[in-house]
């Protein structure tokens, strides 16, 4: 979801899919006003990994380009199934679209984000391991945009404009209203919980930790990112590290390490490498999902590239056609435009 930082999900039905890495390419604004997690959005707690402020070799000097390059390479290495199937499809697409999202956030009126903050995040991400990536406590304050100036209820285009961190444009619109994300124990609506929380039975609750008892079901809390509910099929599930290549697994329980691109083989009940969803030009008959940079044209039965800003959209049934952060406005894909939200 973040996504970026590990998927930060609010919509319950989609949250399970995104957490496990098999949901379709995003359908709505579910993550702090955006469709996946971005390491430039605000979260309420600061991490522990210190920032040296020293940029890694190979930086371009453009903060948003460097940020996108660093984050996308980390995502691809540490969150492969979601990176490939759900959000981006490939590395060049991720780098292009995350750069655009960063530029929109920096240019947004009433945002207090700065190029210096983005560069500081790049320096930290360059030292991240996959263990750091999956551990929310390791994400430092430099990878969070500061609170914006807009109060709850003010028109907004991105969460970085808002004092409370949340902006949720409805489907078909580029503008929403600022909202304060709810803390643990507080009531929530779709998209309304702070980072590291899930909305369960209309209340914000924490994700389960390693060793916690767990189960599957529409009202069951999820294990934290990087963990799976191992043994749920027997009724004795516990949150534990996801299973590696070749490990015995339950095909219905999503126990394999999707961050490494693994799924449970239904024929052998062992974890195997997943080849990924079909790319543009490949068959998607039967409603099969396409990878993150494509959508399934049900008329032709083939995956087609998602459209970029300025290109036409709105001809499909239930398939997102615009490549995030663009969204379909009327019949044209358009990028967020916070300056127009008044």
N, C-alpha and C positions, 0 to 999 in steps of 0.2 A: 502498500500500500505502500516505510515510508520509507519506501518507500522508499535512493536516499536512505534515510534512517529506516529501520525495519517497519514493515507495513503498519500504519496507524489507522485503524478502521473503525467506522462508526455504524454503518448500516449492517444489522445483524445477519441478514441472509447472505449478503455478499462478503461479510467479514470472514466467515469460515472458509469460503472459497479462496479469498485472497491470501489468508494466513497459510493455507495449504498449497497454494500455487496452481489452482486449476480453474480459476474463474475466467470468464471471457474478458477481452479488452474492455476497459472501464466504461461504465454506462452512465454514471452521474457524479456530481460533486460530493464526494464522501469523506475526503480527508482534508480538514482545515480549509475547505473551500476549493481544494484541488483534487485531482484524480489519483494522485499517488503521493507518497511521502517525499518531501523535499527538505534537505538539510539546511534550508534557509527559513523555515517556518518556526514560529515561536513554540517553545514548550516551557512548562512552569518550573522544572527543576534543572539545575546545572550539573554537568557531568564531572568526572574526576580526572580525565586524561589531560594533563597540562599542555598548553599551547606554547611552543617556542617562538612562533612568529617567523620562522625561517621557511621560506618557500622551497619546495622540492626542485630538483633539476628538471628541465624540460618545460617549465612554465612559460607562458606566452607574454605575460605582462598584462593581459586583459583578465580581470578577476572572474568574470562570469564564464569565459572560455576555460580558464584553469579549473574553476570549480566544477564545471560540467565534465571535463575530462577526468578529473580525479574521482569524482563521485560515481560516474558511470562505470569506470573500470573496476571500482570496488564492488559495485552492485553486481556486475557480471560475474565476478569471482565468488561472491559470497551469498548471492540470492538468485541463482541461475534460472530456476523455473519461472518465478514471477517476473524476472527481468525479461526473459525471452518470450514467454507465452502470454503474459498478462499486460505488460506495460510497453515495452520498447521494440522487441523483435531482434534488433542488432545494435552494436556499439555506436556506429555513426549516427543512427537515428536518436539514440539516447543523448549523445553529446550535443546534437543540434537542438533538441527540444528542451533539454535542461538549461542550456545557455539562454534560450529565449525566455524561459520562465524566470530565470535570475534577472535578466534585463528588465522584464516587466515589473518585478518586485522592487528593484532599485529605483525605477522611474515613477512609481506610484505616488500620487499626492498623499501627504500625511503619513507616509512611511518613514521610519527613522533608520531604516537599513542603510548601510554604506558599503562602498567598494572595499574599504579597509577591513570591515567585519568579514566579508566574503573571502578575502585573501587570508585572513587569520584562520578561517575554517579550512581552506585548502591546505595550509601548512599542517594542520592537525590530521586531516584525512590521509595525507601522504604517509603517515606512520601507522595507520590503522591496520590491524589484522582482521580476519573474519570473526575472530572471537570478540574483538572490540566492536565490530559492526553489529553483531547480534545482541550485544549487551547494552541496553539503553543507558545504564549508569555511566558508560564510558563516553557518551556523546557530550562534548563540552559546550559551555555557554557560547563560545565563538561560532558554533554551528547553528545558532538560533537567532533569527531576526529579532531585534528588540521590539517592544510593544509600539504600535502605531499611536496616532493622536485621536482617532475617531472613536466616539462613544458608542455604546450599544444602540442599535436602531438606525445608525447613520448609513447611508448608501456606500457600498464598497465594491471593489473588484477582486481584491486579494486579501488574505488574512493579515498580512504585514501592515496594512493600513489601520488595523483595529486595535484598540486598547485591550480588549479582551481576547484577541488572538483568533477569532472565528469569523469567517465570511463565507456564506453558502449560497451562491447564485442558483436559482432554480433551473431546471432543465430548459434549454432554449433561450437563456438569458445570460448576459455577461455581468450583470450587476445583482448583488444581494444586499443584505443588511448585516452590519456588524453585530456580533454576539459574543458573550463571555463563555468560554468553554467550562463545563462543569467539573468540579473536583470529585474525588471518590465519595460515594455516599449520597451525592446530590442527584436530583431528577435529571433525566437526559431525554433528548429527542435525537433523531437521526443526525449524526455529525456533531453532537453536542458535548462530548467528553474531552477532557484534557489528554495530552499524550500519555501513553502507557496505561490507559484505561479503556474498558469496553462498556458499551451500553447494554445491559442485561436486565430484562424485565423493567425497563424504563428507569433504571438506576445505574449510575457509573460505578463500576467495580474494577478491581485490579485483575490482571491476568494471573493465572496460576503459576506457581514457581516449581522448580525441579523438586520432585518427591511428593508433591501434592496429589491427593486422589482426584481423579477426573473421570468423565464419562462423555458420551456423545449424545447429542440431542439439541433441539432448537433453543432450549432454555439452559443449556449447560455452559458454564464459563470455559473459555479457551485457555490452553497452556500458553505461556509466554513464547515469543518468537525464538526459534531455534530448538524448541522442545516439541514433543509429540505425546499424545495420550497413548502410551504403550500398554497393551493388554486390555483395552476397553471392551473388546469383543467378549472377554471372559467375565466382564463385570467387575474386574479388579484393576482398572486402569490407574496408572500413575504417570505424571508428567516426567519425561526423561529425554535425554539427548536423542535426536532422530537417528534412525538406523543407517548403517553404511552399506556399501555395495556388497551384494551377495548374502546379506543377513536375512534370516527368516522373518516374514512380515504378514500382517493381516491385510488382504487386498481391499477391505472395506474401511480400514482404520487410518490410512494416510500416515503410516509410521516411518516411512523412508525419508532420507534427507533431501528434500526438494531444493535446498540451497545449493547442493552439489549436483542438481539435475537428476535425482533418483526418484523412481516411483516403484510401487509394488507390482510385480508381474502377477496377473491373475491366474496364469497357468502354473507357475512354479512356486508362488507365494514367497518369492525372494526379491530383494531390492535390486533393480537394474537401472541402467541409464535410460532416460527418456529421450527419444529423438526430437521432441518438440512438436508443437502444433504446426499445421501446414502454413507455408509462406505464400506470398502473393503469386498467383499463377497455378497453384496446386488445388486439387479437388477438395471441396468441403461438403460433399453430399451428405444428407441426413442431418443437417444442422450442426455439423462439427465445428468447433471453434477454430478460428485462424489465430496465428501468432500476433503479438502485440502491435505490429505495424500494419496489419491487414484486417479486412472484414469479409465476412462470407456473403457473397451475392447469391441469394437463394434462387434467383432466376436462372443463373448460369451454372450454379453448383461449384463455383471457383472462388478462391480468395482473391480479393483485389486490394491494392494499396490504399491505405487510409489517405484522405485528402488533406492537403495543407491549406493554410489561410489563403482566401481568395478563390479557392476552387469550390465547385458546386457540391451540395450535400442534400440529404433528406430524401433520397430515393429508395432507401432500404426499409425493411420491416424488422425492428428490434436489433439492428446492428449499428454500432457506432461507426460513423464514417470519417470523422475528423481526427487528425493526429494531435493528441494533447500537446500543449495546453490549448489548442484551438477547440472550439465547440461550434455546433451547427446552429446558426442564427438565421431563421427563415430557410433559405436554400443555399447559404454560403457559409463556408468555414471561416471563423473569425477568431483572432487572438484576444485574450483579456485586454480591456482598455479601461483601467481604473479611473483615468481622467474624465471619462464620459459618465461615470456613476455619480449622479448628483441628486 
